[in-house]
């Protein structure tokens, strides 16, 4: 998987001229960052950074932050944080493993253990999108500059604040939301989410309910 960047034209689109493989015959000129396994849901914050929920294969789920072109997040050589031969690779902003005592699982009393895990990223809350000027921020500043993320199968909902230099300043448990598929700010200033249900284990396999 990759993050692509293009410039719309009257007849379609062309790759951005500062993409890392622009003018190359080896890889797509549209690629901006790569090394993602299965990017599923993402958001762009006010600083222009992209946050991507990347669904893992067997051991890790992760949220990746793309700050510049040419970043390589490691897949298919690395899943989750890199531990060896890491030169040229960018580690996830945050990652969680599939163990039963994973910290994010333990921190959410409503989380249900599941063999399946699905990382997701929600929007950067913009209180100004609400149409009620008397109540510009429905959450009293709690979600200001905070990127929402979680695991659709475990159901934990967390929020992270990242400084301009990419350093995590605050990452906290905010609630529970199983099966999240989409989220956006409504005209009343509240966040609304769509869900598909929950993940169910069936023997060694699983299905979506």
C-alpha positions as CSV (number, residue, x, y, z in Angstrom):
1,X,0.0,0.0,0.0
2,X,1.0,3.6,-0.6
3,X,-0.1,7.2,-0.1
4,X,-0.4,8.8,-3.5
5,X,-0.4,12.5,-4.4
6,X,-1.7,14.0,-7.6
7,X,-2.7,17.3,-9.2
8,X,-6.2,17.4,-10.7
9,X,-6.4,18.5,-14.3
10,X,-9.3,19.1,-16.8
11,X,-8.9,15.6,-18.2
12,X,-7.9,13.6,-15.0
13,X,-4.8,14.1,-12.9
14,X,-1.0,14.1,-13.1
15,X,1.5,13.1,-10.4
16,X,2.9,15.8,-8.1
17,X,6.3,16.9,-9.4
18,X,8.0,16.4,-6.0
19,X,6.9,12.9,-5.6
20,X,9.9,10.6,-4.9
21,X,9.5,8.6,-8.1
22,X,8.5,11.4,-10.5
23,X,10.2,10.8,-13.8
24,X,11.0,7.2,-12.8
25,X,10.2,4.1,-14.9
26,X,10.6,1.7,-11.9
27,X,7.7,2.8,-9.7
28,X,4.5,4.7,-10.0
29,X,5.1,8.5,-10.2
30,X,2.0,9.0,-8.1
31,X,3.6,7.4,-4.9
32,X,4.3,9.9,-2.1
33,X,5.0,7.4,0.8
34,X,5.0,3.7,0.8
35,X,5.6,0.6,3.0
36,X,2.0,0.3,4.1
37,X,0.3,-3.1,4.3
38,X,-3.4,-2.3,4.1
39,X,-4.2,1.4,4.8
40,X,-7.8,1.7,6.0
41,X,-9.1,5.1,6.9
42,X,-7.0,8.2,7.3
43,X,-7.1,11.9,7.9
44,X,-5.1,15.1,7.2
45,X,-4.5,17.6,10.0
46,X,-4.2,21.4,9.9
47,X,-0.4,21.0,9.5
48,X,-0.7,19.0,6.4
49,X,0.4,15.7,8.0
50,X,-1.4,12.5,7.0
51,X,-2.4,9.9,9.6
52,X,-3.2,6.5,8.3
53,X,-4.7,3.4,10.0
54,X,-2.7,0.5,8.6
55,X,-4.2,-3.0,9.2
56,X,-1.6,-5.6,10.1
57,X,-1.1,-9.2,9.0
58,X,-0.4,-11.3,12.0
59,X,1.2,-9.4,14.9
60,X,0.7,-5.6,14.9
61,X,-1.8,-2.9,14.1
62,X,-0.5,0.6,13.6
63,X,-1.2,4.3,12.9
64,X,1.4,5.9,10.6
65,X,2.1,9.6,10.3
66,X,3.3,10.9,7.0
67,X,5.2,14.1,7.5
68,X,7.1,14.2,4.2
69,X,7.4,12.5,0.8
70,X,9.8,9.5,0.5
71,X,8.9,7.9,3.9
72,X,9.0,4.1,3.9
73,X,7.0,2.4,6.7
74,X,8.6,-1.0,6.1
75,X,6.0,-3.4,4.8
76,X,6.6,-6.1,3.6
77,X,9.9,-6.4,5.5
78,X,8.6,-5.0,8.8
79,X,5.3,-5.2,10.6
80,X,4.9,-2.8,13.5
81,X,7.9,-1.1,15.1
82,X,11.2,-1.9,13.5
83,X,13.8,-3.8,15.7
84,X,16.7,-4.5,13.3
85,X,18.0,-3.2,9.9
86,X,15.9,-0.1,10.3
87,X,17.9,2.4,8.3
88,X,15.6,4.3,5.9
89,X,12.4,3.2,7.6
90,X,9.9,5.2,9.5
91,X,8.3,3.6,12.6
92,X,4.6,3.8,13.3
93,X,3.3,6.8,15.3
94,X,1.6,4.3,17.5
95,X,1.2,0.5,17.4
96,X,-0.5,-2.3,19.3
97,X,0.1,-6.1,19.2
98,X,-2.4,-8.9,19.3
99,X,-1.7,-10.2,22.8
100,X,-4.5,-10.6,25.2
101,X,-2.8,-8.2,27.6
102,X,-2.1,-5.5,25.1
103,X,-2.2,-2.1,27.0
104,X,-4.9,-0.5,24.8
105,X,-7.1,-3.6,25.3
106,X,-6.6,-3.6,29.1
107,X,-7.3,0.2,29.3
108,X,-10.8,-0.2,27.8
109,X,-13.1,-2.2,30.2
110,X,-15.6,-2.6,27.4
111,X,-13.1,-4.0,24.9
112,X,-13.8,-7.6,23.7
113,X,-10.9,-9.8,22.9
114,X,-10.8,-10.8,19.2
115,X,-8.4,-12.7,17.0
116,X,-9.1,-10.1,14.3
117,X,-7.8,-6.5,14.6
118,X,-8.5,-3.5,12.4
119,X,-6.8,-0.2,12.9
120,X,-8.7,2.9,12.0
121,X,-8.1,6.7,12.1
122,X,-10.8,9.3,12.5
123,X,-10.9,13.0,11.8
124,X,-9.0,15.8,13.4
125,X,-11.9,17.5,15.2
126,X,-12.7,20.9,13.8
127,X,-15.1,22.7,16.2
128,X,-15.5,25.5,13.7
129,X,-17.5,23.2,11.3
130,X,-20.5,23.3,13.6
131,X,-23.2,25.9,12.6
132,X,-24.2,26.9,16.1
133,X,-21.9,29.9,17.0
134,X,-23.1,29.8,20.6
135,X,-21.6,26.3,21.0
136,X,-18.5,26.2,18.8
137,X,-16.9,23.3,20.7
138,X,-19.2,20.5,21.9
139,X,-16.3,18.8,23.7
140,X,-14.9,21.6,25.8
141,X,-11.4,21.5,24.2
142,X,-10.9,17.8,24.9
143,X,-10.5,17.0,21.2
144,X,-8.5,20.1,20.2
145,X,-5.6,19.1,17.9
146,X,-6.3,15.4,18.8
147,X,-6.3,12.7,16.2
148,X,-8.8,9.9,17.0
149,X,-7.9,6.3,16.4
150,X,-8.9,2.9,17.5
151,X,-9.4,-0.8,16.7
152,X,-12.7,-1.6,15.0
153,X,-12.7,-5.2,16.5
154,X,-11.5,-4.5,20.0
155,X,-13.5,-1.3,20.1
156,X,-11.2,1.0,22.0
157,X,-11.3,4.7,21.1
158,X,-8.3,6.8,21.8
159,X,-7.0,10.3,20.9
160,X,-3.5,11.5,20.3
161,X,-1.9,14.9,20.2
162,X,1.3,15.2,18.2
163,X,3.6,18.3,18.3
164,X,4.7,20.0,15.1
165,X,8.0,18.2,15.3
166,X,6.3,14.8,15.3
167,X,6.7,14.1,19.1
168,X,3.7,12.5,20.8
169,X,2.5,14.9,23.6
170,X,-0.7,13.1,24.8
171,X,-2.3,9.8,24.0
172,X,-5.3,8.8,26.1
173,X,-8.3,6.5,26.2
174,X,-11.5,8.4,25.3
175,X,-14.2,5.8,25.1
176,X,-15.5,2.7,23.3
177,X,-16.7,2.4,19.6
178,X,-16.7,-1.0,18.1
179,X,-16.9,-1.5,14.3
180,X,-16.1,2.1,13.3
181,X,-16.1,2.6,9.6
182,X,-16.6,6.4,9.2
183,X,-16.7,9.5,11.3
184,X,-17.3,13.2,10.7
185,X,-18.4,16.4,12.3
186,X,-22.1,17.2,11.9
187,X,-23.6,20.7,11.4
188,X,-24.4,20.8,15.1
189,X,-20.7,20.4,16.0
190,X,-21.0,16.8,17.3
191,X,-19.0,13.9,15.9
192,X,-21.1,11.2,14.2
193,X,-19.9,7.7,13.5
194,X,-21.0,4.8,11.3
195,X,-20.4,1.3,12.3
196,X,-20.7,-2.2,10.8
197,X,-21.4,-4.1,14.0
198,X,-18.6,-6.1,15.5
199,X,-16.0,-8.8,14.7
200,X,-16.9,-12.3,15.8
201,X,-14.5,-15.2,16.3
202,X,-15.6,-18.5,14.8
203,X,-13.1,-21.2,15.7
204,X,-9.7,-20.4,14.2
205,X,-11.4,-18.0,11.7
206,X,-13.6,-15.0,12.0
207,X,-16.5,-13.2,10.3
208,X,-17.9,-9.8,10.3
209,X,-21.4,-9.5,11.9
